[in-house]
């Protein structure tokens, strides 16, 4: 969870732990909704992606910034780039073009219309302040909505909370902080 419970309590001016469960659910739901809006995860972790296309076309890695601390030669490796039936074993074969995770192949012998797979370290080691702020503001709206409306549904895997009444989802997407994050950090496919 990007936003800690203590930070959220402080942001909302709440003392004590009476609402901790609802606060935690609100923060996780806000983070999940923001990540869904942006089509990516923000926290640093190891991710795998598959994509189809020509090797001449750049591929934008979903959970940027991205890195390949090592390159393996099979799918059990910690990190790999698998293109057209070949594992790239040299950093000379590809370029990570910019902070937005544009991956471009240098050696065109690998090109074909096949499914390509990558496993990489992606996301932010330190999540930017504007993302944390957007999650705080979103969690505030979801928490206030839950206090006033009641929970209609709930799930645990990847967190899903629905509230009766209110238009929290619409309100979140029109928050200036959410618009700012969507312009800076959302995945754009061309």
N, C-alpha and C positions, 0 to 999 in steps of 0.2 A: 504494500500500500504506500503510495507516494506521500500522502498527507498523514502525519501521525495524529493519533487521537488527542494528544495533549495540544498540538498546534490547532486542531479544529476547535477544541474546547476554548482555547484562548481567543481564537478568532470570533467565536460566537459569544464570548463572555459568560460561559457556563462554568460554574464551580461544582465540583463533586462528580460522582460517577453514575448518577441516576439514569442518565440518557445515553450511556456509553454504547449500548447495543445499537440503538437507532442512529447515533452519530457515526459509528463504524460502518453500518450498512449504507448510510447516506454518502459517506466518503468513497466507499468502494463502488457504489452505483454511479456516482458522478465521474469517477476515474474511468469506469467501464464505458460509460456513455461518451465521454470525450475521446477515448481511444477508438470507439466504434465510429464516431464522427470523422476522425482523422484516418481511419483505416490502418492503424498501427499501434504498437505498444511503445511506451516511453521509458520504462525502466530497463537498465542494462541487464542482458541475459544472453543466452545462446539461442539462436533462432534458425529454423530451416525453412526454405522456400523452394517451390518448384515453379518454373515458368516455361512457356513455349514461345518460340519465335526464331527469327534469323539472328545470327551472331553479329551482323552489321548493326542491328538496332541496339541502342543502349538499354540496359535494364536498371530500373531504379529500385534499390533494395528498400523494402518496406520499413524496417525499423532502424532508420539512420539516426545518428552516425554509425557507421559500420566498420569493422576491421576483421582481418583474417590473421590472428597471431601466429598461426602455423597453417600449413597445407598438408592434408592427408591424402592417402591414395586409396581409401575405401570409405564406405558409408558409416563405418564405426568410428572414424576419426573424429577428433574434437571439432575440426573445421575443414571444410573442403569446398571446391568448386568442381562440379561435374558437368561437362559440356559435350554433347553429342557422343556419349559413350567413353569419354576420356576424363580422367581426373587431372586437373591442372596442378602441376607439381612445382612450378616456378612462378615467382612473383613477376617475372618478365612477360608472362602470358596474358596479364589483365591489368587494368588500371581502375582504381577507385578514384573517380574524377573530382569529386567535390564533397562538401559536408552533407549534401543531400543524398548520398549513397548511389550515385550513378556509377554503375559497373560497366566497363567496356572491355571487350576482348582485343588484345593486340595481335595475337597470332591467329590469322583467319583460317588456318587449316582445320579448325574445329567447327567451322560454320555448317549449319544445316538446320532444317525445320524440325528439331527434335525437342524433347522435354529436357530441360536443364535443371539442375538442383544445386543449391548452395546451403552451406551451414556456416554461420558466422557469429561473431559477437556484435550485437547491435544495441541501440538505445543509449540513454544518457547515464553515465556514471554519477553525475550530479544533475538532477532534473532541473531545467531552467525555472526561474522564479515565476515567469508568466504562466507556466503550466500549473505550478502549485497554486497560484492565485485563482486560476480558472476552476480548479478542483474545489478549492475552499468555497468559492462563490456558488458553484453548483451544489455542493454538499449542503450549504445553508438553505438553498431553495428546496432541495429534496427533504431535508430535516423539517423545515417549517410546513411543507406540504404533508408530510407523514403525521405530524402532530395534529394537524387540522382535519385530515381526511381519513386516515386509517389505511392499513396495508391491505390491498386486494389480493396480491399474490407474491410469492417469494421463492427463490431457488438459491442453491449454494454454489454449484459449479459455474465459475466465471461471473458470479453474482448477478442476479436479476431481481429487481424490486419494482413492483407496480403499486401505484396508489390510487385509491378511489377519489374521484373529483380532481379538480385542478388541471392545469395545463403546464406542468413542470417541464416536460420535454421541450415544448415550444419556447417557454421562458428561458431555458438554458441556452438554446441555440441562438437567441437574440442578445445574450449578454455580451457587452463589449469585450470582456476578457476571453470568451469562447470564440468570438469572431477573430480576435487577434491570434489566438493559438491556431485556429484553423488556417489562417493565412500564412503562418510561419512554419508549422510543423506537420500539416496533413500531407499524406501521400498523394501526389498528382501523377497520374499515368497519361502519357500522350500517345 
